[in-house]
Every structure is written in C-alpha cells, then in structure tokens.
C-alpha cells in the first residue's frame, strides 16, 4: 500500500465514482429509489430557500447532489 498522499480532488472523485456505482446497484434492486432521493433533495433545497438559510456553499452542495443523483439515474 502506498503512503503517497493523493489530492483532495482525487479522493473526492474516487468517492463520487464509488457512490455512483452503489446508487446504480441499489436502484437496480429497489426501483424508484433514485426518484425518491431526488425528490427528497429537492424538497430539502426548497425548505432551505424558504427558511432563508441557503448559503452559497450549501447551494453548491445541493447542486452537486442533484447532479450525482441524475447521473446515477441515467
């Protein structure tokens, strides 16, 4: 095992890739899961907006979350 440090960007990319694969396999076994996750993320995003609690970093997180879920859905 290498002791060499990898960049945070590389680690995040690897985590995103593994998460994408897991989500696709879960969707295959539990059809509709990704639609439920998308709906939940959109509802949470709307609630944060309505509460006036949406900051730019949080908006970026929601944006990336929705992108990832849409990618997993195909």
Phi and psi in radians as a Rosetta constraint file:
Dihedral C 1 N 2 CA 2 C 2 CIRCULARHARMONIC -1.360 0.35
Dihedral N 2 CA 2 C 2 N 3 CIRCULARHARMONIC 2.474 0.35
Dihedral C 2 N 3 CA 3 C 3 CIRCULARHARMONIC -1.672 0.35
Dihedral N 3 CA 3 C 3 N 4 CIRCULARHARMONIC 0.047 0.35
Dihedral C 3 N 4 CA 4 C 4 CIRCULARHARMONIC -1.188 0.35
Dihedral N 4 CA 4 C 4 N 5 CIRCULARHARMONIC 2.352 0.35
Dihedral C 4 N 5 CA 5 C 5 CIRCULARHARMONIC -1.393 0.35
Dihedral N 5 CA 5 C 5 N 6 CIRCULARHARMONIC 2.411 0.35
Dihedral C 5 N 6 CA 6 C 6 CIRCULARHARMONIC -1.812 0.35
Dihedral N 6 CA 6 C 6 N 7 CIRCULARHARMONIC 2.765 0.35
Dihedral C 6 N 7 CA 7 C 7 CIRCULARHARMONIC -1.225 0.35
Dihedral N 7 CA 7 C 7 N 8 CIRCULARHARMONIC 2.738 0.35
Dihedral C 7 N 8 CA 8 C 8 CIRCULARHARMONIC -1.060 0.35
Dihedral N 8 CA 8 C 8 N 9 CIRCULARHARMONIC -0.595 0.35
Dihedral C 8 N 9 CA 9 C 9 CIRCULARHARMONIC -1.131 0.35
Dihedral N 9 CA 9 C 9 N 10 CIRCULARHARMONIC -0.728 0.35
Dihedral C 9 N 10 CA 10 C 10 CIRCULARHARMONIC -1.145 0.35
Dihedral N 10 CA 10 C 10 N 11 CIRCULARHARMONIC -0.753 0.35
Dihedral C 10 N 11 CA 11 C 11 CIRCULARHARMONIC -1.100 0.35
Dihedral N 11 CA 11 C 11 N 12 CIRCULARHARMONIC -0.768 0.35
Dihedral C 11 N 12 CA 12 C 12 CIRCULARHARMONIC -1.119 0.35
Dihedral N 12 CA 12 C 12 N 13 CIRCULARHARMONIC -0.693 0.35
Dihedral C 12 N 13 CA 13 C 13 CIRCULARHARMONIC -1.108 0.35
Dihedral N 13 CA 13 C 13 N 14 CIRCULARHARMONIC -0.727 0.35
Dihedral C 13 N 14 CA 14 C 14 CIRCULARHARMONIC -1.132 0.35
Dihedral N 14 CA 14 C 14 N 15 CIRCULARHARMONIC -0.754 0.35
Dihedral C 14 N 15 CA 15 C 15 CIRCULARHARMONIC -1.096 0.35
Dihedral N 15 CA 15 C 15 N 16 CIRCULARHARMONIC -0.731 0.35
Dihedral C 15 N 16 CA 16 C 16 CIRCULARHARMONIC -1.082 0.35
Dihedral N 16 CA 16 C 16 N 17 CIRCULARHARMONIC -0.744 0.35
Dihedral C 16 N 17 CA 17 C 17 CIRCULARHARMONIC -1.109 0.35
Dihedral N 17 CA 17 C 17 N 18 CIRCULARHARMONIC -0.811 0.35
Dihedral C 17 N 18 CA 18 C 18 CIRCULARHARMONIC -1.115 0.35
Dihedral N 18 CA 18 C 18 N 19 CIRCULARHARMONIC -0.746 0.35
Dihedral C 18 N 19 CA 19 C 19 CIRCULARHARMONIC -1.068 0.35
Dihedral N 19 CA 19 C 19 N 20 CIRCULARHARMONIC -0.729 0.35
Dihedral C 19 N 20 CA 20 C 20 CIRCULARHARMONIC -1.045 0.35
Dihedral N 20 CA 20 C 20 N 21 CIRCULARHARMONIC -0.799 0.35
Dihedral C 20 N 21 CA 21 C 21 CIRCULARHARMONIC -1.100 0.35
Dihedral N 21 CA 21 C 21 N 22 CIRCULARHARMONIC -0.748 0.35
Dihedral C 21 N 22 CA 22 C 22 CIRCULARHARMONIC -1.105 0.35
Dihedral N 22 CA 22 C 22 N 23 CIRCULARHARMONIC -0.767 0.35
Dihedral C 22 N 23 CA 23 C 23 CIRCULARHARMONIC -1.082 0.35
Dihedral N 23 CA 23 C 23 N 24 CIRCULARHARMONIC -0.721 0.35
Dihedral C 23 N 24 CA 24 C 24 CIRCULARHARMONIC -1.131 0.35
Dihedral N 24 CA 24 C 24 N 25 CIRCULARHARMONIC -0.683 0.35
Dihedral C 24 N 25 CA 25 C 25 CIRCULARHARMONIC -1.225 0.35
Dihedral N 25 CA 25 C 25 N 26 CIRCULARHARMONIC -0.673 0.35
Dihedral C 25 N 26 CA 26 C 26 CIRCULARHARMONIC -1.114 0.35
Dihedral N 26 CA 26 C 26 N 27 CIRCULARHARMONIC -0.720 0.35
Dihedral C 26 N 27 CA 27 C 27 CIRCULARHARMONIC -1.083 0.35
Dihedral N 27 CA 27 C 27 N 28 CIRCULARHARMONIC -0.684 0.35
Dihedral C 27 N 28 CA 28 C 28 CIRCULARHARMONIC -1.083 0.35
Dihedral N 28 CA 28 C 28 N 29 CIRCULARHARMONIC -0.606 0.35
Dihedral C 28 N 29 CA 29 C 29 CIRCULARHARMONIC -1.558 0.35
Dihedral N 29 CA 29 C 29 N 30 CIRCULARHARMONIC -0.465 0.35
Dihedral C 29 N 30 CA 30 C 30 CIRCULARHARMONIC -2.296 0.35
Dihedral N 30 CA 30 C 30 N 31 CIRCULARHARMONIC 1.284 0.35
Dihedral C 30 N 31 CA 31 C 31 CIRCULARHARMONIC -0.911 0.35
Dihedral N 31 CA 31 C 31 N 32 CIRCULARHARMONIC 2.346 0.35
Dihedral C 31 N 32 CA 32 C 32 CIRCULARHARMONIC 1.701 0.35
Dihedral N 32 CA 32 C 32 N 33 CIRCULARHARMONIC -0.190 0.35
Dihedral C 32 N 33 CA 33 C 33 CIRCULARHARMONIC -1.016 0.35
Dihedral N 33 CA 33 C 33 N 34 CIRCULARHARMONIC -0.786 0.35
Dihedral C 33 N 34 CA 34 C 34 CIRCULARHARMONIC -1.137 0.35
Dihedral N 34 CA 34 C 34 N 35 CIRCULARHARMONIC -0.644 0.35
Dihedral C 34 N 35 CA 35 C 35 CIRCULARHARMONIC -1.110 0.35
Dihedral N 35 CA 35 C 35 N 36 CIRCULARHARMONIC -0.688 0.35
Dihedral C 35 N 36 CA 36 C 36 CIRCULARHARMONIC -1.136 0.35
Dihedral N 36 CA 36 C 36 N 37 CIRCULARHARMONIC -0.750 0.35
Dihedral C 36 N 37 CA 37 C 37 CIRCULARHARMONIC -1.124 0.35
Dihedral N 37 CA 37 C 37 N 38 CIRCULARHARMONIC -0.724 0.35
Dihedral C 37 N 38 CA 38 C 38 CIRCULARHARMONIC -1.074 0.35
Dihedral N 38 CA 38 C 38 N 39 CIRCULARHARMONIC -0.807 0.35
Dihedral C 38 N 39 CA 39 C 39 CIRCULARHARMONIC -1.075 0.35
Dihedral N 39 CA 39 C 39 N 40 CIRCULARHARMONIC -0.723 0.35
Dihedral C 39 N 40 CA 40 C 40 CIRCULARHARMONIC -1.133 0.35
Dihedral N 40 CA 40 C 40 N 41 CIRCULARHARMONIC -0.751 0.35
Dihedral C 40 N 41 CA 41 C 41 CIRCULARHARMONIC -1.136 0.35
Dihedral N 41 CA 41 C 41 N 42 CIRCULARHARMONIC -0.718 0.35
Dihedral C 41 N 42 CA 42 C 42 CIRCULARHARMONIC -1.127 0.35
Dihedral N 42 CA 42 C 42 N 43 CIRCULARHARMONIC -0.690 0.35
Dihedral C 42 N 43 CA 43 C 43 CIRCULARHARMONIC -1.143 0.35
Dihedral N 43 CA 43 C 43 N 44 CIRCULARHARMONIC -0.741 0.35
Dihedral C 43 N 44 CA 44 C 44 CIRCULARHARMONIC -1.114 0.35
Dihedral N 44 CA 44 C 44 N 45 CIRCULARHARMONIC -0.714 0.35
Dihedral C 44 N 45 CA 45 C 45 CIRCULARHARMONIC -1.080 0.35
Dihedral N 45 CA 45 C 45 N 46 CIRCULARHARMONIC -0.776 0.35
Dihedral C 45 N 46 CA 46 C 46 CIRCULARHARMONIC -1.113 0.35
Dihedral N 46 CA 46 C 46 N 47 CIRCULARHARMONIC -0.681 0.35
Dihedral C 46 N 47 CA 47 C 47 CIRCULARHARMONIC -1.143 0.35
Dihedral N 47 CA 47 C 47 N 48 CIRCULARHARMONIC -0.712 0.35
Dihedral C 47 N 48 CA 48 C 48 CIRCULARHARMONIC -1.117 0.35
Dihedral N 48 CA 48 C 48 N 49 CIRCULARHARMONIC -0.731 0.35
Dihedral C 48 N 49 CA 49 C 49 CIRCULARHARMONIC -1.073 0.35
Dihedral N 49 CA 49 C 49 N 50 CIRCULARHARMONIC -0.825 0.35
Dihedral C 49 N 50 CA 50 C 50 CIRCULARHARMONIC -1.090 0.35
Dihedral N 50 CA 50 C 50 N 51 CIRCULARHARMONIC -0.586 0.35
Dihedral C 50 N 51 CA 51 C 51 CIRCULARHARMONIC -1.431 0.35
Dihedral N 51 CA 51 C 51 N 52 CIRCULARHARMONIC -0.082 0.35
Dihedral C 51 N 52 CA 52 C 52 CIRCULARHARMONIC 1.239 0.35
Dihedral N 52 CA 52 C 52 N 53 CIRCULARHARMONIC 0.392 0.35
Dihedral C 52 N 53 CA 53 C 53 CIRCULARHARMONIC -1.821 0.35
Dihedral N 53 CA 53 C 53 N 54 CIRCULARHARMONIC 0.165 0.35
Dihedral C 53 N 54 CA 54 C 54 CIRCULARHARMONIC -1.440 0.35
Dihedral N 54 CA 54 C 54 N 55 CIRCULARHARMONIC 1.990 0.35
Dihedral C 54 N 55 CA 55 C 55 CIRCULARHARMONIC -1.775 0.35
Dihedral N 55 CA 55 C 55 N 56 CIRCULARHARMONIC 2.902 0.35
Dihedral C 55 N 56 CA 56 C 56 CIRCULARHARMONIC -1.063 0.35
Dihedral N 56 CA 56 C 56 N 57 CIRCULARHARMONIC -0.786 0.35
Dihedral C 56 N 57 CA 57 C 57 CIRCULARHARMONIC -1.059 0.35
Dihedral N 57 CA 57 C 57 N 58 CIRCULARHARMONIC -0.690 0.35
Dihedral C 57 N 58 CA 58 C 58 CIRCULARHARMONIC -1.187 0.35
Dihedral N 58 CA 58 C 58 N 59 CIRCULARHARMONIC -0.702 0.35
Dihedral C 58 N 59 CA 59 C 59 CIRCULARHARMONIC -1.070 0.35
Dihedral N 59 CA 59 C 59 N 60 CIRCULARHARMONIC -0.695 0.35
Dihedral C 59 N 60 CA 60 C 60 CIRCULARHARMONIC -1.115 0.35
Dihedral N 60 CA 60 C 60 N 61 CIRCULARHARMONIC -0.654 0.35
Dihedral C 60 N 61 CA 61 C 61 CIRCULARHARMONIC -1.134 0.35
Dihedral N 61 CA 61 C 61 N 62 CIRCULARHARMONIC -0.802 0.35
Dihedral C 61 N 62 CA 62 C 62 CIRCULARHARMONIC -1.086 0.35
Dihedral N 62 CA 62 C 62 N 63 CIRCULARHARMONIC -0.726 0.35
Dihedral C 62 N 63 CA 63 C 63 CIRCULARHARMONIC -1.051 0.35
Dihedral N 63 CA 63 C 63 N 64 CIRCULARHARMONIC -0.804 0.35
Dihedral C 63 N 64 CA 64 C 64 CIRCULARHARMONIC -1.187 0.35
Dihedral N 64 CA 64 C 64 N 65 CIRCULARHARMONIC -0.655 0.35
Dihedral C 64 N 65 CA 65 C 65 CIRCULARHARMONIC -1.059 0.35
Dihedral N 65 CA 65 C 65 N 66 CIRCULARHARMONIC -0.843 0.35
Dihedral C 65 N 66 CA 66 C 66 CIRCULARHARMONIC -1.118 0.35
Dihedral N 66 CA 66 C 66 N 67 CIRCULARHARMONIC -0.676 0.35
Dihedral C 66 N 67 CA 67 C 67 CIRCULARHARMONIC -1.070 0.35
Dihedral N 67 CA 67 C 67 N 68 CIRCULARHARMONIC -0.821 0.35
Dihedral C 67 N 68 CA 68 C 68 CIRCULARHARMONIC -1.072 0.35
Dihedral N 68 CA 68 C 68 N 69 CIRCULARHARMONIC -0.776 0.35
Dihedral C 68 N 69 CA 69 C 69 CIRCULARHARMONIC -1.145 0.35
Dihedral N 69 CA 69 C 69 N 70 CIRCULARHARMONIC -0.679 0.35
Dihedral C 69 N 70 CA 70 C 70 CIRCULARHARMONIC -1.161 0.35
Dihedral N 70 CA 70 C 70 N 71 CIRCULARHARMONIC -0.663 0.35
Dihedral C 70 N 71 CA 71 C 71 CIRCULARHARMONIC -1.116 0.35
Dihedral N 71 CA 71 C 71 N 72 CIRCULARHARMONIC -0.747 0.35
Dihedral C 71 N 72 CA 72 C 72 CIRCULARHARMONIC -1.111 0.35
Dihedral N 72 CA 72 C 72 N 73 CIRCULARHARMONIC -0.627 0.35
Dihedral C 72 N 73 CA 73 C 73 CIRCULARHARMONIC -1.227 0.35
Dihedral N 73 CA 73 C 73 N 74 CIRCULARHARMONIC -0.453 0.35
